[in-house]
Amino acid sequence: MATTYPKPEEKSLQALRDVANRLRIHSIRATCASNSGHPSSCCSAAEIMSVLFFHAMRYKPNEPGHPSNDRFVLSKGHAAPVLYAAWAEAGYIKEPELLKLRKIDCDLEGHPTPRLPFVDVATGSLGQGLGAACGMAYTGKYFDKASYRVYCLLGDGESSEGSVWEGLAFGSHYQLDNLVAIFDINRLGQSEAAPLRHDMDTYRKRCEAFGWNTYVVDGHNVEELCRALWQATQQKGKPTAIVAKTFKGRGISGVEDADNWHGKPMPKDKVDSIINSLQSQIQNNKVSPIQPPAGDVPQISTADIKMPSPPAYKTGEKVASRKAYGLALAKLGNASTQVVALDGDTKNSTFAELFKQAHPERYIECYIAEQNMVSVALGCAARNRTIPFASTFAAFFTRAFDHIRMAAISHANIKLCGSHCGVSIGEDGPSQMALEDIAMFRTIPGCTVFYPSDAVSTEHAVCLAANTKGICFIRTSRPETQILYSQDEKFGIGHAKVVRKSDADKVTVIGAGVTLHEALAAADELAKQGIHIRVIDPFTIKPLDAATIISNARTTGGRIITVEDHYKEGGLGEAVAAAVSEEPGVLVQSLAVSGIPRSGKPAELLDMFGISAKHIVAAVKTTFAN
């Protein structure tokens, strides 16, 4: 590696200036053709994109998703046209395609999504790109141990998001010297100026305070950008922040650095003169040769992971499903070196610490920054490099909901485990009780929602999640519960278990987690009184095994009672009600938590909120009375 800065020749610098202006022209034409988009945001970033894609980055233009390529994350996703323009200049996109921007039959969407092979993570909900870039850089440095670098372009407006600073804290803590964050400080936000405007010194001080090697540059000076990006490669033990002073709408007379041009295409009657002005500054149309990557990424497989042995639990012993999660994850880590675990400083409660003890080199402590943890997991999963499992209290995933939503748009293969669900956690009180999480994850497209009821089913949920593409959520409980299933029991996604059954059953009761055990206790009590009920464990809430529920409901007089440690809205009861909605003569009664709970013993709270065995008994009897 060179120790003195190899300044590019003037003709190379001019080629980068020329590319920047061509990127502006492409962006203006594309947004005009779609009559929507953000050309002014593209223009401020044109030199940055030119220097990145045609000088600094190492990649194969014809294989955008190659695992050895340098990574690029456009956190300011509204500047998508300049990203598409860069790939057109690199030769991957045909130039006429750019004019189909935002059309229904074109994958060049308004904000980048992984419909495009050169996009690893969807962006556009601002402030999320850096966390994903951190996950990619961590994977490159510590898991792949490869030479690829990760670049993230952020806007100044999105730097008001707390998740940006969570990412900055993570990057420096883990010494991600293969990571470069470039801040496009173009002064203007969407509706008014960004809070720091062009106060470059404050941006510099903030980045340095977060432990980043920081350079302030003129973001329209290609030579300054080349130098700063080279300096970043020389830095060891620290990530690099490049704070680039730019002007929104750069190169467009009357628009540059002017208010009220965010998200507006150029007026059609002025486009020709704007393009002619930019064209007059271009000296040639040649693109500098793109340097290939080192090609030092190891070959791996994330497919068909099997547990090394069956569950080792004995029927009747008591184990909390949260502990079974940690044990299962550590065991899965023995089966595949691509399984990695993340946690948000709750590992001694979620039992992710058992994975850390077994596989410390594959555990990432994300501290109390759940938004960033989800984004880091997203970056770890990019290009199928790892299968990340991230855990915290289920309640705290609600603050990361937007990051989870964007992970779905990213078609991310991430696994999330939320412990401490429901009022059954007891004395900690309502702030710690997840009572909205099933509803939240049910709304995520393609998400599989596991709700295991004992340690055996928890171990199967972990293994199934690892082998299921997409977002998976595993809901685990704090109380110790009895083992219900034998070692050789088979489990499948969308396959419920009928755990109590007789020919005399009059009602079907569906419980999950702790409420399944309450339902079984209620069944025992009712049996003493000569009343028999059928009890079902759904195992997955999404997809729900509607066929099993409907067939059992038919044989028990069309009567279903659901019982759940969750609010009524969006939970198990509503999932079951939706599944049977077109079945004539089937009625669903839902027992769920109503109102905001309080501290107390788990048994007291289950009773107070009407989801204990006693209340199930009463509900069954009321069903007959009616």
NORSUL-V386390 format. One record per residue. N is the residue number from 1. RES is the residue in one small letter. SS is DSSP state (H for helix, E for strand, - for the rest). PSI is psi in whole degrees, 0 to 359 (none if undefined). NEAR is the number of other ideal C-beta (glycine too) atoms within 8 Angstrom. Layout:
((N | RES | SS | PSI | NEAR) (N | RES | SS | PSI | NEAR))
This chain:
((1 | m | - | 137 | 4) (2 | a | - | 143 | 6) (3 | t | - | 345 | 4) (4 | t | - | 144 | 4) (5 | y | - | 119 | 7) (6 | p | - | 83 | 6) (7 | k | - | 129 | 7) (8 | p | - | 152 | 10) (9 | e | - | 159 | 6) (10 | e | H | 322 | 6) (11 | k | H | 327 | 6) (12 | s | H | 319 | 10) (13 | l | H | 319 | 12) (14 | q | H | 322 | 10) (15 | a | H | 322 | 13) (16 | l | H | 322 | 17) (17 | r | H | 319 | 12) (18 | d | H | 317 | 14) (19 | v | H | 317 | 14) (20 | a | H | 317 | 13) (21 | n | H | 328 | 14) (22 | r | H | 324 | 12) (23 | l | H | 321 | 16) (24 | r | H | 314 | 16) (25 | i | H | 313 | 11) (26 | h | H | 316 | 16) (27 | s | H | 319 | 16) (28 | i | H | 315 | 18) (29 | r | H | 317 | 12) (30 | a | H | 316 | 16) (31 | t | H | 330 | 17) (32 | c | H | 318 | 11) (33 | a | H | 325 | 10) (34 | s | H | 350 | 11) (35 | n | - | 29 | 6) (36 | s | - | 163 | 8) (37 | g | - | 189 | 15) (38 | h | - | 67 | 12) (39 | p | H | 326 | 16) (40 | s | H | 325 | 14) (41 | s | H | 331 | 15) (42 | c | H | 319 | 17) (43 | c | H | 327 | 17) (44 | s | H | 334 | 14) (45 | a | - | 5 | 16) (46 | a | H | 314 | 16) (47 | e | H | 322 | 15) (48 | i | H | 313 | 14) (49 | m | H | 321 | 15) (50 | s | H | 312 | 16) (51 | v | H | 322 | 14) (52 | l | H | 304 | 15) (53 | f | H | 336 | 13) (54 | f | H | 16 | 13) (55 | h | H | 307 | 14) (56 | a | H | 318 | 8) (57 | m | - | 147 | 13) (58 | r | - | 116 | 10) (59 | y | - | 166 | 11) (60 | k | - | 110 | 10) (61 | p | - | 330 | 10) (62 | n | - | 354 | 6) (63 | e | - | 75 | 7) (64 | p | - | 330 | 13) (65 | g | - | 13 | 9) (66 | h | - | 133 | 9) (67 | p | - | 339 | 9) (68 | s | - | 347 | 11) (69 | n | - | 149 | 14) (70 | d | - | 149 | 11) (71 | r | E | 147 | 14) (72 | f | E | 130 | 13) (73 | v | E | 121 | 16) (74 | l | E | 89 | 12) (75 | s | - | 322 | 16) (76 | k | - | 74 | 16) (77 | g | H | 341 | 14) (78 | h | H | 344 | 11) (79 | a | H | 25 | 15) (80 | a | H | 319 | 16) (81 | p | H | 328 | 17) (82 | v | H | 330 | 15) (83 | l | H | 314 | 14) (84 | y | H | 322 | 15) (85 | a | H | 321 | 16) (86 | a | H | 319 | 13) (87 | w | H | 334 | 12) (88 | a | H | 317 | 14) (89 | e | H | 327 | 13) (90 | a | - | 348 | 11) (91 | g | - | 1 | 7) (92 | y | - | 322 | 9) (93 | i | - | 138 | 9) (94 | k | - | 134 | 5) (95 | e | H | 318 | 7) (96 | p | H | 335 | 6) (97 | e | H | 329 | 11) (98 | l | H | 330 | 16) (99 | l | H | 356 | 8) (100 | k | H | 12 | 10) (101 | l | - | 132 | 15) (102 | r | - | 7 | 9) (103 | k | - | 151 | 8) (104 | i | - | 332 | 3) (105 | d | - | 19 | 4) (106 | c | - | 140 | 10) (107 | d | - | 0 | 6) (108 | l | - | 82 | 15) (109 | e | - | 173 | 10) (110 | g | - | 327 | 9) (111 | h | - | 151 | 10) (112 | p | - | 138 | 12) (113 | t | - | 159 | 11) (114 | p | - | 14 | 10) (115 | r | - | 333 | 6) (116 | l | - | 131 | 10) (117 | p | - | 347 | 6) (118 | f | - | 6 | 9) (119 | v | - | 118 | 11) (120 | d | - | 323 | 12) (121 | v | - | 141 | 15) (122 | a | - | 140 | 12) (123 | t | - | 173 | 15) (124 | g | - | 325 | 11) (125 | s | - | 111 | 9) (126 | l | - | 156 | 12) (127 | g | - | 7 | 13) (128 | q | - | 345 | 17) (129 | g | H | 324 | 16) (130 | l | H | 321 | 18) (131 | g | H | 317 | 19) (132 | a | H | 319 | 17) (133 | a | H | 323 | 18) (134 | c | H | 317 | 18) (135 | g | H | 320 | 17) (136 | m | H | 317 | 15) (137 | a | H | 320 | 17) (138 | y | H | 316 | 15) (139 | t | H | 316 | 14) (140 | g | H | 318 | 14) (141 | k | H | 316 | 12) (142 | y | H | 333 | 8) (143 | f | H | 303 | 12) (144 | d | - | 333 | 11) (145 | k | - | 47 | 6) (146 | a | - | 172 | 10) (147 | s | - | 359 | 7) (148 | y | - | 149 | 16) (149 | r | - | 160 | 14) (150 | v | E | 128 | 16) (151 | y | E | 135 | 14) (152 | c | E | 126 | 15) (153 | l | E | 119 | 17) (154 | l | E | 154 | 15) (155 | g | E | 162 | 14) (156 | d | - | 327 | 14) (157 | g | H | 316 | 11) (158 | e | H | 348 | 12) (159 | s | H | 356 | 12) (160 | s | H | 345 | 8) (161 | e | - | 132 | 9) (162 | g | H | 331 | 7) (163 | s | H | 334 | 15) (164 | v | H | 318 | 13) (165 | w | H | 332 | 8) (166 | e | H | 318 | 12) (167 | g | H | 320 | 15) (168 | l | H | 319 | 15) (169 | a | H | 317 | 13) (170 | f | H | 313 | 15) (171 | g | H | 318 | 16) (172 | s | H | 322 | 13) (173 | h | H | 320 | 7) (174 | y | - | 12 | 10) (175 | q | - | 49 | 8) (176 | l | - | 77 | 13) (177 | d | - | 1 | 11) (178 | n | - | 13 | 11) (179 | l | E | 133 | 14) (180 | v | E | 123 | 13) (181 | a | E | 126 | 17) (182 | i | E | 118 | 13) (183 | f | E | 118 | 14) (184 | d | E | 91 | 16) (185 | i | E | 84 | 15) (186 | n | - | 12 | 14) (187 | r | - | 322 | 11) (188 | l | E | 135 | 13) (189 | g | - | 210 | 9) (190 | q | - | 310 | 6) (191 | s | - | 342 | 4) (192 | e | - | 183 | 6) (193 | a | E | 146 | 8) (194 | a | - | 155 | 12) (195 | p | - | 324 | 5) (196 | l | - | 356 | 9) (197 | r | - | 238 | 7) (198 | h | - | 34 | 7) (199 | d | - | 78 | 7) (200 | m | H | 329 | 10) (201 | d | H | 324 | 7) (202 | t | H | 319 | 8) (203 | y | H | 315 | 15) (204 | r | H | 312 | 11) (205 | k | H | 321 | 8) (206 | r | H | 314 | 8) (207 | c | H | 318 | 14) (208 | e | H | 323 | 9) (209 | a | H | 331 | 6) (210 | f | - | 5 | 10) (211 | g | - | 22 | 10) (212 | w | - | 140 | 14) (213 | n | E | 118 | 10) (214 | t | E | 136 | 11) (215 | y | E | 135 | 11) (216 | v | E | 127 | 10) (217 | v | E | 163 | 13) (218 | d | E | 110 | 7) (219 | g | - | 356 | 15) (220 | h | - | 7 | 7) (221 | n | - | 105 | 9) (222 | v | H | 327 | 13) (223 | e | H | 320 | 9) (224 | e | H | 321 | 9) (225 | l | H | 316 | 15) (226 | c | H | 315 | 15) (227 | r | H | 312 | 11) (228 | a | H | 320 | 12) (229 | l | H | 326 | 14) (230 | w | H | 317 | 12) (231 | q | H | 325 | 12) (232 | a | H | 324 | 12) (233 | t | H | 339 | 8) (234 | q | H | 345 | 8) (235 | q | - | 129 | 10) (236 | k | - | 138 | 5) (237 | g | - | 0 | 5) (238 | k | - | 143 | 11) (239 | p | - | 163 | 15) (240 | t | E | 135 | 16) (241 | a | E | 128 | 14) (242 | i | E | 115 | 15) (243 | v | E | 105 | 14) (244 | a | E | 118 | 14) (245 | k | E | 120 | 10) (246 | t | - | 178 | 14) (247 | f | - | 128 | 10) (248 | k | - | 135 | 16) (249 | g | - | 21 | 14) (250 | r | - | 131 | 13) (251 | g | - | 358 | 11) (252 | i | - | 110 | 14) (253 | s | - | 131 | 6) (254 | g | - | 347 | 5) (255 | v | - | 324 | 9) (256 | e | - | 125 | 12) (257 | d | - | 22 | 7) (258 | a | - | 148 | 9) (259 | d | - | 161 | 6) (260 | n | - | 30 | 5) (261 | w | - | 9 | 10) (262 | h | - | 130 | 12) (263 | g | - | 29 | 8) (264 | k | - | 127 | 8) (265 | p | - | 161 | 11) (266 | m | - | 145 | 13) (267 | p | - | 135 | 6) (268 | k | - | 328 | 6) (269 | d | - | 352 | 4) (270 | k | - | 355 | 8) (271 | v | H | 314 | 12) (272 | d | H | 317 | 6) (273 | s | H | 324 | 7) (274 | i | H | 313 | 12) (275 | i | H | 320 | 11) (276 | n | H | 321 | 8) (277 | s | H | 316 | 10) (278 | l | H | 320 | 13) (279 | q | H | 325 | 9) (280 | s | - | 342 | 6) (281 | q | - | 350 | 10) (282 | i | - | 127 | 10) (283 | q | - | 327 | 5) (284 | n | - | 167 | 7) (285 | n | - | 22 | 6) (286 | k | - | 146 | 6) (287 | v | - | 135 | 11) (288 | s | - | 146 | 10) (289 | p | - | 137 | 4) (290 | i | - | 130 | 11) (291 | q | - | 136 | 6) (292 | p | - | 160 | 7) (293 | p | - | 169 | 13) (294 | a | - | 333 | 8) (295 | g | - | 37 | 6) (296 | d | - | 23 | 6) (297 | v | - | 131 | 9) (298 | p | - | 148 | 6) (299 | q | - | 136 | 4) (300 | i | - | 171 | 8) (301 | s | - | 136 | 6) (302 | t | - | 16 | 10) (303 | a | - | 151 | 5) (304 | d | - | 62 | 5) (305 | i | - | 128 | 13) (306 | k | - | 143 | 6) (307 | m | - | 140 | 10) (308 | p | - | 342 | 6) (309 | s | - | 161 | 5) (310 | p | - | 167 | 6) (311 | p | - | 142 | 9) (312 | a | - | 23 | 5) (313 | y | - | 154 | 12) (314 | k | - | 138 | 5) (315 | t | - | 131 | 8) (316 | g | - | 333 | 5) (317 | e | - | 159 | 8) (318 | k | E | 126 | 6) (319 | v | E | 136 | 12) (320 | a | E | 140 | 12) (321 | s | H | 333 | 16) (322 | r | H | 321 | 14) (323 | k | H | 321 | 11) (324 | a | H | 327 | 17) (325 | y | H | 310 | 18) (326 | g | H | 317 | 14) (327 | l | H | 317 | 12) (328 | a | H | 320 | 14) (329 | l | H | 318 | 15) (330 | a | H | 320 | 13) (331 | k | H | 318 | 12) (332 | l | H | 326 | 14) (333 | g | H | 334 | 14) (334 | n | H | 331 | 7) (335 | a | H | 332 | 10) (336 | s | - | 129 | 10) (337 | t | - | 355 | 6) (338 | q | - | 351 | 11) (339 | v | E | 124 | 16) (340 | v | E | 156 | 13) (341 | a | E | 144 | 17) (342 | l | E | 151 | 17) (343 | d | E | 159 | 17) (344 | g | - | 59 | 14) (345 | d | - | 30 | 8) (346 | t | - | 18 | 13) (347 | k | H | 335 | 12) (348 | n | H | 355 | 6) (349 | s | H | 323 | 9) (350 | t | H | 347 | 16) (351 | f | - | 17 | 13) (352 | a | - | 342 | 18) (353 | e | H | 336 | 10) (354 | l | H | 326 | 12) (355 | f | H | 317 | 15) (356 | k | H | 319 | 11) (357 | q | H | 322 | 7) (358 | a | H | 325 | 9) (359 | h | - | 65 | 11) (360 | p | H | 330 | 7) (361 | e | H | 349 | 5) (362 | r | H | 19 | 11) (363 | y | E | 134 | 13) (364 | i | E | 117 | 10) (365 | e | E | 119 | 8) (366 | c | - | 355 | 14) (367 | y | - | 191 | 8) (368 | i | - | 75 | 5) (369 | a | - | 73 | 12) (370 | e | H | 326 | 13) (371 | q | H | 311 | 15) (372 | n | H | 324 | 15) (373 | m | H | 316 | 15) (374 | v | H | 319 | 17) (375 | s | H | 322 | 17) (376 | v | H | 317 | 18) (377 | a | H | 319 | 16) (378 | l | H | 316 | 18) (379 | g | H | 322 | 18) (380 | c | H | 326 | 18) (381 | a | H | 345 | 14) (382 | a | H | 143 | 14) (383 | r | H | 26 | 6) (384 | n | H | 36 | 7) (385 | r | - | 328 | 12) (386 | t | - | 168 | 11) (387 | i | E | 99 | 13) (388 | p | E | 136 | 13) (389 | f | E | 119 | 17) (390 | a | E | 134 | 17) (391 | s | E | 150 | 16) (392 | t | E | 183 | 14) (393 | f | E | 137 | 12) (394 | a | H | 328 | 13) (395 | a | H | 328 | 15) (396 | f | H | 350 | 12) (397 | f | H | 340 | 17) (398 | t | H | 328 | 10) (399 | r | H | 342 | 7) (400 | a | H | 15 | 12) (401 | f | H | 320 | 9) (402 | d | H | 325 | 9) (403 | h | H | 324 | 14) (404 | i | H | 318 | 15) (405 | r | H | 316 | 10) (406 | m | H | 330 | 15) (407 | a | H | 324 | 13) (408 | a | H | 319 | 14) (409 | i | H | 333 | 8) (410 | s | - | 0 | 12) (411 | h | - | 42 | 8) (412 | a | - | 145 | 12) (413 | n | - | 71 | 10) (414 | i | - | 151 | 14) (415 | k | E | 126 | 12) (416 | l | E | 133 | 15) (417 | c | E | 124 | 13) (418 | g | E | 118 | 18) (419 | s | E | 181 | 17) (420 | h | - | 47 | 15) (421 | c | E | 146 | 19) (422 | g | - | 179 | 14) (423 | v | H | 345 | 15) (424 | s | H | 354 | 14) (425 | i | H | 336 | 12) (426 | g | - | 233 | 11) (427 | e | - | 340 | 7) (428 | d | - | 335 | 9) (429 | g | - | 180 | 9) (430 | p | H | 332 | 7) (431 | s | H | 336 | 6) (432 | q | H | 352 | 9) (433 | m | - | 114 | 14) (434 | a | E | 116 | 15) (435 | l | - | 5 | 13) (436 | e | - | 353 | 11) (437 | d | H | 323 | 16) (438 | i | H | 315 | 16) (439 | a | H | 316 | 13) (440 | m | H | 308 | 13) (441 | f | H | 334 | 13) (442 | r | H | 333 | 12) (443 | t | - | 348 | 6) (444 | i | - | 120 | 12) (445 | p | - | 132 | 4) (446 | g | - | 5 | 8) (447 | c | - | 135 | 13) (448 | t | E | 126 | 14) (449 | v | E | 108 | 13) (450 | f | E | 138 | 14) (451 | y | - | 79 | 13) (452 | p | - | 151 | 15) (453 | s | - | 353 | 14) (454 | d | - | 180 | 15) (455 | a | H | 324 | 14) (456 | v | H | 312 | 15) (457 | s | H | 331 | 17) (458 | t | H | 316 | 15) (459 | e | H | 320 | 14) (460 | h | H | 322 | 12) (461 | a | H | 318 | 14) (462 | v | H | 315 | 14) (463 | c | H | 319 | 13) (464 | l | H | 320 | 13) (465 | a | H | 318 | 13) (466 | a | H | 331 | 13) (467 | n | - | 8 | 8) (468 | t | - | 119 | 9) (469 | k | - | 141 | 3) (470 | g | - | 187 | 11) (471 | i | - | 131 | 16) (472 | c | E | 140 | 14) (473 | f | E | 128 | 15) (474 | i | E | 120 | 15) (475 | r | E | 118 | 15) (476 | t | - | 159 | 17) (477 | s | - | 157 | 16) (478 | r | - | 316 | 11) (479 | p | - | 149 | 8) (480 | e | E | 133 | 5) (481 | t | E | 156 | 13) (482 | q | E | 145 | 8) (483 | i | - | 126 | 13) (484 | l | - | 331 | 12) (485 | y | - | 149 | 10) (486 | s | - | 167 | 6) (487 | q | - | 328 | 8) (488 | d | - | 11 | 5) (489 | e | - | 138 | 9) (490 | k | - | 140 | 4) (491 | f | - | 148 | 10) (492 | g | - | 154 | 6) (493 | i | - | 131 | 8) (494 | g | - | 15 | 7) (495 | h | - | 111 | 10) (496 | a | - | 162 | 11) (497 | k | E | 129 | 10) (498 | v | E | 108 | 10) (499 | v | E | 346 | 10) (500 | r | E | 129 | 10) (501 | k | - | 139 | 7) (502 | s | - | 165 | 7) (503 | d | - | 346 | 3) (504 | a | - | 8 | 5) (505 | d | - | 135 | 12) (506 | k | - | 341 | 12) (507 | v | E | 144 | 13) (508 | t | E | 122 | 15) (509 | v | E | 128 | 17) (510 | i | E | 120 | 16) (511 | g | E | 168 | 18) (512 | a | - | 147 | 13) (513 | g | - | 225 | 17) (514 | v | H | 329 | 13) (515 | t | H | 340 | 13) (516 | l | H | 320 | 14) (517 | h | H | 324 | 11) (518 | e | H | 322 | 15) (519 | a | H | 322 | 17) (520 | l | H | 322 | 13) (521 | a | H | 320 | 9) (522 | a | H | 320 | 15) (523 | a | H | 319 | 13) (524 | d | H | 315 | 8) (525 | e | H | 317 | 10) (526 | l | H | 324 | 12) (527 | a | H | 325 | 9) (528 | k | H | 334 | 6) (529 | q | - | 7 | 6) (530 | g | - | 15 | 5) (531 | i | - | 129 | 10) (532 | h | - | 136 | 11) (533 | i | E | 154 | 16) (534 | r | E | 138 | 15) (535 | v | E | 129 | 16) (536 | i | E | 136 | 15) (537 | d | E | 113 | 14) (538 | p | - | 336 | 14) (539 | f | - | 302 | 15) (540 | t | E | 133 | 14) (541 | i | E | 332 | 12) (542 | k | E | 118 | 10) (543 | p | - | 146 | 7) (544 | l | - | 141 | 13) (545 | d | - | 78 | 12) (546 | a | H | 322 | 8) (547 | a | H | 314 | 6) (548 | t | H | 318 | 11) (549 | i | H | 314 | 18) (550 | i | H | 315 | 12) (551 | s | H | 322 | 8) (552 | n | H | 326 | 12) (553 | a | H | 320 | 14) (554 | r | H | 321 | 9) (555 | t | H | 356 | 7) (556 | t | - | 37 | 14) (557 | g | - | 18 | 5) (558 | g | - | 16 | 10) (559 | r | E | 122 | 12) (560 | i | E | 135 | 17) (561 | i | E | 124 | 16) (562 | t | E | 146 | 15) (563 | v | E | 127 | 16) (564 | e | E | 146 | 17) (565 | d | E | 69 | 14) (566 | h | E | 158 | 16) (567 | y | E | 157 | 11) (568 | k | - | 320 | 10) (569 | e | - | 119 | 6) (570 | g | - | 5 | 10) (571 | g | - | 205 | 14) (572 | l | H | 315 | 16) (573 | g | H | 316 | 13) (574 | e | H | 327 | 12) (575 | a | H | 316 | 13) (576 | v | H | 317 | 16) (577 | a | H | 320 | 10) (578 | a | H | 321 | 7) (579 | a | H | 329 | 10) (580 | v | - | 10 | 14) (581 | s | - | 334 | 6) (582 | e | - | 9 | 3) (583 | e | - | 115 | 10) (584 | p | - | 140 | 3) (585 | g | - | 9 | 5) (586 | v | - | 125 | 11) (587 | l | E | 138 | 7) (588 | v | E | 125 | 11) (589 | q | E | 133 | 10) (590 | s | E | 125 | 15) (591 | l | E | 119 | 14) (592 | a | E | 170 | 14) (593 | v | E | 129 | 14) (594 | s | - | 136 | 7) (595 | g | - | 170 | 5) (596 | i | - | 126 | 4) (597 | p | - | 192 | 12) (598 | r | - | 175 | 7) (599 | s | - | 150 | 6) (600 | g | - | 177 | 9) (601 | k | - | 146 | 7) (602 | p | H | 314 | 13) (603 | a | H | 321 | 7) (604 | e | H | 320 | 8) (605 | l | H | 320 | 14) (606 | l | H | 321 | 14) (607 | d | H | 315 | 10) (608 | m | H | 323 | 9) (609 | f | - | 15 | 11) (610 | g | - | 29 | 8) (611 | i | - | 19 | 15) (612 | s | - | 172 | 10) (613 | a | H | 320 | 10) (614 | k | H | 317 | 8) (615 | h | H | 330 | 12) (616 | i | H | 317 | 17) (617 | v | H | 312 | 11) (618 | a | H | 320 | 8) (619 | a | H | 320 | 12) (620 | v | H | 315 | 16) (621 | k | H | 322 | 9) (622 | t | H | 323 | 8) (623 | t | H | 317 | 12) (624 | f | H | 319 | 8) (625 | a | H | 329 | 5) (626 | n | - | none | 4))
